[in-house]
Amino acid sequence: MLQLSSYFLNRSVLSLRTGGAIAVATQPVINPNNLKIEGFYCSTAQKGSLILLCQDIRETLPDGFVIDDLERLADPEDLVRLKDVLELNFDLIGKQVVTIDKHKVGKVSDYAVDTSSMYVQKIYSTQSIFKSLTGGSLSIDRTQVQEVTPRKIVITELQPKNPLPVTAPVA
């Protein structure tokens, strides 16, 4: 099932052991190399800022993420494999979207994530206020993404809009 990015912000982290909320997931950790959510930054009352890895989530409920207990949350310094991704502090929202030929498409306003695989499947781009009056927003599938850099997302060329052919009335 696809969920928008706002679904993952400020979600409770629930413990099976204590039967209640133990943390709040504040922001996703996105790997820009494959557009996968690797985990979530969490704030806890006991241990401060920790990271919840996606493989430690037992279930996603409307109330929040269900995990075994507080011990599943890791200190960022302990996650050696994710060190490079954590240092990037990558966020999709606000990145500029351009085509391969360097045509500006807009900026990322939202994205949709497949909750079973945690891969970003769709990116939603909006144009500037002036252009949005004529063009609106654009949905970009992950297969159209060619490159992700710290400042922009490069996508394949957009298909031109084919206007309907104008035919002369038959007399």
Rosetta blueprint (number, residue, H / E / L):
1 M L
2 L E
3 Q E
4 L E
5 S H
6 S H
7 Y H
8 F H
9 L L
10 N L
11 R E
12 S E
13 V E
14 L E
15 S E
16 L L
17 R L
18 T L
19 G L
20 G L
21 A E
22 I E
23 A E
24 V E
25 A E
26 T E
27 Q E
28 P E
29 V E
30 I E
31 N E
32 P L
33 N L
34 N L
35 L L
36 K E
37 I E
38 E E
39 G E
40 F E
41 Y E
42 C E
43 S E
44 T E
45 A L
46 Q L
47 K L
48 G E
49 S E
50 L E
51 I E
52 L E
53 L E
54 C H
55 Q H
56 D H
57 I L
58 R L
59 E E
60 T E
61 L E
62 P L
63 D L
64 G E
65 F E
66 V E
67 I E
68 D L
69 D L
70 L H
71 E H
72 R H
73 L L
74 A E
75 D L
76 P H
77 E H
78 D H
79 L L
80 V L
81 R L
82 L L
83 K H
84 D H
85 V H
86 L H
87 E H
88 L H
89 N L
90 F L
91 D L
92 L L
93 I L
94 G L
95 K L
96 Q E
97 V E
98 V E
99 T E
100 I L
101 D L
102 K L
103 H L
104 K E
105 V E
106 G E
107 K E
108 V E
109 S E
110 D E
111 Y E
112 A E
113 V E
114 D E
115 T L
116 S L
117 S L
118 M L
119 Y E
120 V E
121 Q E
122 K E
123 I E
124 Y E
125 S E
126 T E
127 Q L
128 S L
129 I H
130 F H
131 K H
132 S H
133 L L
134 T L
135 G L
136 G L
137 S E
138 L E
139 S E
140 I E
141 D E
142 R H
143 T H
144 Q H
145 V E
146 Q E
147 E E
148 V E
149 T L
150 P L
151 R L
152 K E
153 I E
154 V E
155 I E
156 T L
157 E L
158 L L
159 Q L
160 P L
161 K L
162 N L
163 P L
164 L L
165 P L
166 V L
167 T L
168 A L
169 P L
170 V L
171 A L
